[in-house]
Amino acid sequence: MPKADNIGEQNYDVIVVGAGFAGMYALHHLRGLGFSVHVLEAGGDVGGTWYWNRYPGARCDVESMSYSYSFDDDLQQEWTWSKRYAEQPEILAYANHVANRFDLRRDIAFDTKVKSARFDEAAGLWHIETGKGGRLAARFCIMATGSLSTPKLPEIEGIGQFRGACYHTAAWPHEEVAFAGKRVALIGTGATGMQAAPVIARDAAQLTVFQRTANFSVPAWNHDLSDDEITEWKANYDHWRNRERSTHSGFHNEGGHPSIEDLDEHERLDVLEAGWQRGGLLMWNVFSDLMTSREANDAATAFIHNKIRKIVNDPETAELLCPKSHPVGSKRLCVDSGYYETFNRDNVSLVDIGSEPIERITENGLVQAGAEHGFDIIVFATGFDAMTGTMLRMDVRGRNGIALQEKWRDGPASYLGIAISGFPNLFTITGPGSPSVLAHVVMSIEQHVDWIADCLVHMRANGLDAIEASPEAEEAWTAHVQDVAAGTFYPEASSWYMGANVPGKPRVFMPYTGGAHKYRKRCNQIAAAGYEGFVLSPQGEESDTQVLATRRSAQ
Ligand code: N01
């Protein structure tokens, strides 16, 4: 690894922040292209999301044969998933397998949180400082920090007072949490809370679920994969990966869904029932116009309400569980394994905190509706400061010392969700403004890493030192992201996509809703047109060791 002896910092071509699926692939790919790469990771090992989210019932809502890297066919062939939807331990085992197989850990510093990243215009370098006081420099900085990596605790008075055990689902302990015989409060009913509730309920003496907003969920129908299913996938991986790259969501089995207008009443119900029986996230586009036609959305809403009313025995509880505050799909659709059925258990109850919020947390439990409820364990499944939270907690400064906190004061602006004007040579993987959380995220990660890698190779081959999104391109893309979202129901929900779950956060729709396939095409067109919308600058001072390092590795 090249070291600059003039500035006393460890010096690389590329610093990657994060060793989740994005950072791991960025390291592997860029290292293979001859760049010196170093990864800084806050956690104790690889895996990102799957390292932190160890809560009971944690599972991926994307089908396992698909939720994996596509960049190496040997890797695809040698790894065998056990279930339709993989559970957290199996996904973490996969991440570990990848790290071992490609010898990734030798270039990753674990338990190392980035404190600041500052661009030094004179040297054309990013200076990174870690929480441990380490200092590094690199020509390029890649933020592979994930979209859902800063857990959000609720602002409830007295939150530190509770004497029992208290957990956030995204900071779950590595050792087992014993629920047997315990009175458990679960706060939050998003994708996480809905996965955790049925599992906690099986062991706990009593589970009380505190729901602020009812959310839509469809069954996972999770099952062991048969040998035939696995064989079929492995024999046709190329085909399925190409399918993924050609769809709106990045799911191989998306597509062919009718518009509600083409169907009569019976056909509509048949389509919805088929969607429910198939289960999983594809219910999101059971009609091609689910997110744009009120009629389609209302039909799907009524259908799911009826399912909930049929599953849940107590009519009052069923009614509380029926989401009525937002269109289906405008908040992330949940995929459950027996969530609604859980409320038929004698040891489970549902408390509506939408109408009567939790007043405060006490030493023994919490106060709600004027009464104190005692608990042994409180589980916060209250989500994340999503998409921008992690980057904004670092002190990231671009040209002229401008702070990202300042630049994004009114919401994130970026070009393609990859680059930020005023922050040269800084890339974001699955950043705000890209499809990211609205698409198959591993596929989105690979697309971003490949694009960035091609860009760096192009720069190296052409003696270019710096790349920066132009203010005009950034402005136009950011407006486009908003325009496309405005044509859908997404902005109608108070969702984390909108920043609505974090008090004081600007309400701006953050992911790109235009479709992962169209987005990929646009990114490729921009690169083919010589990185249209970017300003590329030739090499500067020859005294910089980093330039030499890059050149050396290119030879
Ligand atoms: O978080 P959320 P999550 N008082 O923000 C409630 C991904 N994911 O961890 O709806 C009381 O969705 C909040 O209520 P409300 C997936 O993309 C993926 O569940 O804001 N309640 C809500 O019920 C998902 O969307 C998988 O009114 C409060 C809940 O807490 C994303 O992660 C699995 C509150 C938070 O729901 C986030 O999901 C799991 C307060 N002050 C998750 N603050 C996969 O399968 C918040 N809540 C890959």
Residues whose N, C-alpha, C, O or C-beta is under 5 A from the ligand:
A	BS01	N01	R59 C60 D61 L148 P154 E155 I187 G188 T189 G190 A191 T192 G193 R212 T213 R332 A381 T382 G383 F384 S494 W496 N501
